[in-house]
Amino acid sequence: MHKGLLGAVRSAPIVLRHLSLCLAAAALAGLLVLVQAELLAGLLSGRHAEAVWAVLAGVVAVRAVLGWGQSAAAARTASAVKNGLRARLAARLARPGAAARSEERSGELVALSGRGLDALDAYLTGYLPAAAVAAVVPLAVLIRLAGADWTSALVVLMTLPLIPLFGALVGMHTKATTERQLREMTRLGGHFLDVVRGLPTLRAFGRVRHQAEVIGRMADGHRTATMRALRVAFLSSLVLELAASLSLALVAVPVGLRLMSGTLDLSTALLVLLLAPEAYLPLRRLGAQFHAAMEGVTAADAVFEVLDREDEDGAGTAKRAPERTTDGAAPAVSLLGVTVRHHMAGPAVLDGLDLEIAPGERVALVGESGAGKSTLLRLLMGFVTPERGTVRLAGGERPLYVPQRPHLFAGTVADNVRLGAPDASEAEVRAAVRAAQAEEFLDRLPEGHRTRLGEGGTELSAGQRQRVALARAFCAAPAGLVLLDEPTARLGAGTERAVVAAARALTAGRTAVIVAHRPAMIALADRVIRLHEGRVVSDTRTTAAPHERPRPAGAAR
């Protein structure tokens, strides 16, 4: 059994019981073939009385029940193993920093955890039971044949190894073709998901048609890989069937000649002819199931590779995780020699960055797109793990973060505002809404802040969603550090003034890092830091005095 899957089965006793029941039922049903052949040979040769037909019918019924039990236990085993692997995969990728390390492969991971793991059904419900039967039945048939006719047993013994031999030779090629098929499938799924996520950008730059052509080429590559794997599977079936047929002929022809010459009795001849195919059949089925199960095994290898890599990454980067200190004399934010890469072999997004921000200071980050501004915010949130360097945040609380494109969940406006403080009272929600300059437009909704929103809050404009996100930050648990990622991007002048006013109130008396392009947001800052290619190229203090305004009463918890 696959080493990783064996560990997953052993860790869950109920899964182990289901798998054991499945394998035992398969082996027992296989052994009943000997009893069935013995009874049938005796009945056809006249050696047994006709009453034995009832016994034969009972044996067939027991085999049917065992087959049903095997299928049910195998299905439960497969379901439990797949669910367990998906849960472990999701848990590992939910760890801080894991999402950032896997972001460029998220679509591939979706395809792997979906259709990829679904392919394990053929391995758990087909291959493993077939392996249990193949380990027991051929040996039992050989022992019985040796007792009935040692000549036929010797022929079976000599020809039986040909089937696994040919199966192994073809299987070596099958693994490579199946791995390529899975790789093409996950690559296609990953690229398609990335294209869907970036459709607005592709449309803006006129690259939609090009990406459609790329997806077409990738789909054609997946089709080619799939057809190649199917050709190998069909070739394997042909080879195994041919080897089994020739082996049976070597048994059947001498038996027929000896029966005609009178050197072999009818009952023994019938028993040999009924049992000989049963010696080859389990190995033929095992070979066929091997090719059907190979895609699932390859997917399992990929899943365990991800899980093992996440463990190694977690152990290797533990020393580089952002440190938090409660020393009040230290800077609120301190970065020393921080380097961040989104791709292991790609360029550094932050390159040896040194930065200190004093408590209560508001800093605006400016620079061209791709300079590393948003990555710096994600670093401070703990979403990104630096390749090297040290990150220190004063205080133990989590920073408040308002993204450029906030996500609103299905539910009421108040539910979205309470996201960071589920037990906030009605009065506290109203105070947060008022502080975020959202009261005016919320009052115009059918049920005010109790109005239900759909997924993503598409009923609201971009500016309204941004103010609801600010209200969420006002209502959240107190935090000394506020991170704003271009909150006025894509907003009109009137909405921008409201958002700037709310941002001013939110950052009053707090340390703030603001990614900004527009002058109105930059004007909130005490310092303006310009980034270029992940490095600080200028650090200018504004002429305005540091902001020390108190926060509006009741605006935050």
N, C-alpha and C positions, 0 to 999 in steps of 0.2 A: 504494500500500500504506500501511496505517496507520503513521504516523511512528515511534511507540514500538515497534511490532512489527518494523519494518524495522531499527531499531537492535539489537533483540534477536537477529534473524536474522543480521545482519552480524557480531555479536560471537562467533558460533559457526560456524566454517567448515563443519563437517559438516552443520549445519542449512541453511546457505546452499546447499550442494551438493544436498541433498534437494529443496529448494524449486525450485532451477533445473531439476533433472531433471523435477520435476512439471510446471512451466510449459512446458518444451520438449516434453514428451510430449503435453501437451494441445494445443499449437499445431500440432504435426506431425500429430496425429490429425485435427485440424480441416482441415488443408490436404489431407489424403488424400481428403476428401469431394469435392474437385474431380475427382480422378482417378477416383473411383468413379462420379460422375455422368457423366463423359465416356465411360467404358467401357459403362455401362448404357444410355446414350442410343444409342450406336453399335450395341449388340447388339439393342435393341428395334426400331431402324429398319432393321436388316439391313445396316448399313454395315460392321460388323465380323464376322469369321468366328466360328463357334461355339467355336473353341478359346480365344477371349478370355475365355470364362466361367471358365476356370482362373485367369487373371490377376486377374479380378474377385474370385474367392474368396480369392486371396492378399492382395489389398488389404484385404478385410474382416478377414482373419486378423491382418494387421499392425495394423489399427486396434484390434482386440480386445487384442492384446499391449500396445500403447501405452496403452490405457485401464487395463489392469491395472497397468502400471508407474506410471502417473500416480497411481492410487489408493494404491499401496503407498508411494510417495515422499511423497504428501500426508499420509498417516497418520503416518509417521515425523516429518515436519515438525511437525504439530500436537502430537504427544506431546512432542517435545523443547521446543517453545516453551512449552507449558503447564507442563511440569516446571521449566523455567528461571524462569518468572515466579513460580511458587509458591515456589521456593527463594529468590528475591530478596525476595519479600514476607515470608517467614518470617525471613530474615536481618535485614531492616530492623527488623521488629517485635521481634526479640530483643535489639536494642541497649538499653543501660541507659536507662531513662526512657521508651522508646518504648512499652512495655507499659502504663505508667501513662497515657500520653497517649491510647492507643487503647482503654483498658479499657472505656469506655462503649460502644464500637462493636465489641467482639470478636466478637459473634455475627454482625454484618453482614459482618465480614471473613472469617469462616468460610464464610458463604454465598457471598461473592464469590470466594474462592479455590477453592471447590468447584464448585458447579453453574454459577456465573457464568463461570469460565474454561473449563468444559467446552463452553460455547456457542461458543468459538472454533473448534471443529471445522468448523462450517458455513462460517466465513470462510476458513479455511486449506485445507480440502479441497474446498470448493465454489465460493466466490466468486472466489478468486484464479485457479484454473484457468479458470473461465468468463471472467474478465477477459482472460486471455491469449488465449483463442480469439476473443473478441469484438474484440480489437485486430488480429487477423491475417486471420481468415476472411472477414468482410464485404468488406474491401478486395480480397482475392484474387478473390472471387466477382464483384465489380463489374468488375474488369479483364478477367476471362474473358467475362463477359456483353457487355462493350463490344466484344470481338473477335468474338463470335458474332452479336449483335443489339443495335445501339446504342440502338434505341427502347426495348427492355425494360430495358436498363441505365439509361437516363435515368429511367424510371418508378421503378426501385428506388432510384436515387440521391436522388430527390425525396421518397420516402416513408420511407426508412430512418431519417432523423433523428426521425421522429415517435415511435418507440419509446423512445429515451433521453429525449426531451422529456417524454413522459407519465410515464415512470418517475421522472424527477427531481421532477416536480410532486407525485406521490404520495409519493416518498421523503422529502420535507421533513416531511410529517406523520408518516411512519413512525418517524423518529428520535425525535420527541417521545413518541410512544406507547410505544416500546420502552424509552426511558429511564425512563418512569413504571413500566413493568412490572418492570424490574430493581430500581428503588428500592423498590417494594412487596415484592418477593421478599426482598431483603436486610433490609428493615425487619422483615418477619415472622420471618425466621430469627434475627435478632439479639434480638428481643423474646422469642421462644420459648426461646432458650438462657438468657437472663437469668432467665426465670421458672423454668426447670428448676433453675438454680443456687440460686435463692432459695426453693424450695418449703418448706423447714422454717420459714422466717420468715413466708411467706405463710400457712401453716397455723396458726401460732401466733397470727396477728392476724386470722384468719378472712377472708382476702382471696383464697382459691383460686378461688371461684366467680366473683368479679369479674374476675380475670385470665383465666379461661377464656372469659368473654364478650368481653374485649378481644382475645384471640387469634382468636376467631371473627369479630369485625368486621374484623380485619386480613386474615384469610384470605379473607373475602368481597371486600375491596378488591383483593387480589391476583388473585382470580378475575375480577373486573370488568376490571382492567387487562389481563389476559391475553386475554380475549375481545375487548377493543377492539383490541389489536394484531393478533389473528387476522383481525378484520373488515377492517382496513386492508390486510393481506397478501392476502386474497382479492379485495378491490377492485382492488388493484394487478394481480393476475394477470388479472382480467377485462378491465381497461383495456388491458394489453399484448397479450392474445390478440385482442381486438377490433381494435386498431390493426394487428396483423400480418395478421389475416384480410382486412381491407379492402384492405391494401396488396397482398397476394397476388392478390386478385380484380382489382385494377387491372392487374396483369401478365398473369394467366391469360386473362381475357376477350379482350383484343385479340389475344393469341397464337392463341387458338382461332379467332377470326374470320379472321385472316390465313391460318391453315392451311387453313381451308375455302375461302377465295378463291384459294388457290394462290400467294400472294405470299410464303409462308414454307415451307421444306421441313420434312419430318417430323423429321429428325435434329436440326436446330437448335431446333425447337419443344420436343422432348423435353428437350434440354439446358437450355433456359431454364426449363422447368417443374420440372426436378429441382434446378437450382441456386438459383432464386429463394427457395424456402423456407429454404435454407441461409444466405442472407444475413441473414434476420430471426431465425433460430433462436438464434444465439449471444447476441444482444441480449435476446431473451425470457428465455433461461436466466440471463443476467446479472442481469436485473431480479428474477427469482424468487429467485436466490441472495442478492441484496442484502438482501431482507427477512428471509430465514432467518439471514443472518450478522449482522444489525444488533444482536442481543442480545449476541453475542460482542464486537463492536466497542465497544459501550457498557460491557461489563464490563472490557475492556482499558483504556478511558479511565479507569475508576474505579481500576483497579490502578495505573496510572502516576501518577494523582493522589495516591494514598497514598504511592508511592515518592518522588515529588517533594516531597511535604509532609514526609516523614521526613528527607529531605536538608536541607530548609530549617530544620526544627526543630532538627536536629543542629547546623547551623552557627550558628543564632541563639541556642542555649542553651549553647554551649560555654563561654562566659565565666561562666555561672551554675552550672556543675557543681560538686559538693562538692570543695573543695580539701583536700589533705592536706599536713601539715607535719611535719617531724621535729624541730622546736624543742622540747626537753624542758621549757622554762620556760613554754610556752604551755598554756592549758587543754586537757584531753583532748577536749572538745567545745565548739565555739563557734558560735553562730548569731547573725547580725546582720541584723535587718530582713528576715527570711525570710517570703515569702508564697507559698502553694501553693494552686492551684485544680485540682479534678478536671475541671471543665468550663470552657471558655474564658469563657462568659458567666455561669457560676454563681458562688455566693458563695465567699469565701476560706475554705479549711479551716484554714490557718494564716495569720494576718493580722499581718504585721510583727513576727514573733516574735523576741525577743532572749533568749538563754539561754547561760550558761556553766557547764560542769561540770568540776571540778578532777580531775586524775589520781587514780585510786584511790577516787573518790567514788561512792557508790551513791545514785541518785535514783529516787524513785517518782513516776510521773505518775498523777494521779487527775483525775476529772472525769466529767461525764455523757457518755453515748454521743453521738458526733459532735463531741466537743470538739476532736478533732485528735490524740489520743494515738497511735493506730496509724499515722496519717499521718506523725507525727514520727519513729517508728521506721523506716518505709519510706524517709523522707528520708535518715536516717543510713545506711541500707543502700545508698543510691544507686538505689532503685527509682523514686523520684520526683524530677523536676527542678524546682527552685523557679522561680516566675515572676520573682521578684527576691530579692535578698538574698544573703548569703554563708554557706556552711557549711564549717567547718574541723574536721577530725578529726586529732588528733595520731597520728603513726605511720603506716606505709604498709600495715599488714595489714588484711584485711577483718574487720569485726566478726563476732562469733558471734551468731547470731540463732535464738531458739527461739519459733516462732509459737504462737498460741492453739490452732490446729488443725493440728498437724504432719501432713505427708503421709508415709506409709511406702510404700515401693516393693515390688513383688513380688520376693521373694528371701528369704534367711535374715535372722534378727535381726542376726547379725553383719555381714552385708552392709549393712544399714541403719545400723548403728553406725559402720561404716567409711566412710560416704559422704563425709565431709570429709577422710579419711586412708586412701586405698585400700590403702596398704602397711602398715597397722597390724598388729602381731603379735597372736597369740592372747592373750598375757598382757596386752597393752595394751587389747584389747577387754574382757577380764574386769575389768580395773581400772576402766575407764570405766563398765561396767555396775554395778559395786559402788558407785562414787561417786554414780551416779544413783539409788541405792536401788532398782534394778531386779533385783538378783540373786535376791531371794526368789521373785518370781513367775516369772522365767525358768527357775529350777531346776525348777519344776513342769511346764514344757512338755515334750512328748515327747522332744525332742532338745536341750533347753536353748537356748542362744543360736544353735545351728545349725538350729533349727526354721524351716521355710519359711513365709513369710507370703504371703497373697494381696495383690492390688492394694489399697492403702489400709490394709492391716493390720487389716481388719475383724474378724479373730479375736480381737484384743485390745480391752480396754476403753479408754475415753478416758484414764483415769489411766495405764494401762500404756503406751499410745502416747506420752503426754507424757513418761514416764520414759525410754522408748527415745530420744525426741528429745533429752532432756537428756544421755543417754549419748553420743549422736552429737556433741553440743557438747563434752563432756569429751574425746572422742577426736580432735577436730579439731585442726588446727594452732593453736599458741598465738596468742591475740589479747588485746590490752589492753582491748578494749571489748566488753561483753556486753549484748545487747538481749533482753529477755524481754517477750513480749506476753501478759499475763494467763495465765500457765501453770497457775493453779489454777482457772480458770473451769470450771464444770460438774462439779467433783470433790467427792466425799464427804470427810468429816472425816479419816478414816484415810489416804486417798490424798493429801489435801492436805498432811498433815504430812510424808509422804515426799517429795513434790515440793518443799515449802518447804525441807526439809533439803538436798535435792540442789541447789536454787537457791542456798542459802547457801554451799555448798561451791564451786559453779561461779563465783560472783561474788567470792569471797574474794581480796583483793589486786588486784582489777581495777576499772576504771571500769565502772559498770553503769547502764543505764536500764531501769526496770521499769514497765510498764503494769500497774497493780494496782487492784483493787476491794476485796479482802478484807484484813482487818487483819493476818493472818499474813504476807502478802507485803509490805505496807506497812512492817511492823516491821523488815524487812531493811534499809531505806534510811537513809541519813544525812540526806537532805533529802526533803521531800514538796512537789512542785510541783503546783498545781491549775490546770488549763486550762479555759477557758470560751470557746467560739466562736473557737478558734484563738489565744487570748491567755493569758498568764500572769496569773492573778488573785491568787495567793498563793504564797509561797515560804518554807517553814518548815523550819528545821533541827531534827532530832530531838535528844533529850537524850542518846541513846546515843553513845558514842565511835565514831569511824570504825572500820570493820572492817578489820583487817589480818591476818586469819588466813591462814596459808599453805595452798595447795591440797594435797589428799591426794596422797601420793607415787604416781606412776604413773597419776594420774587423767586426765592430758591429755598430749598430744604437743606 
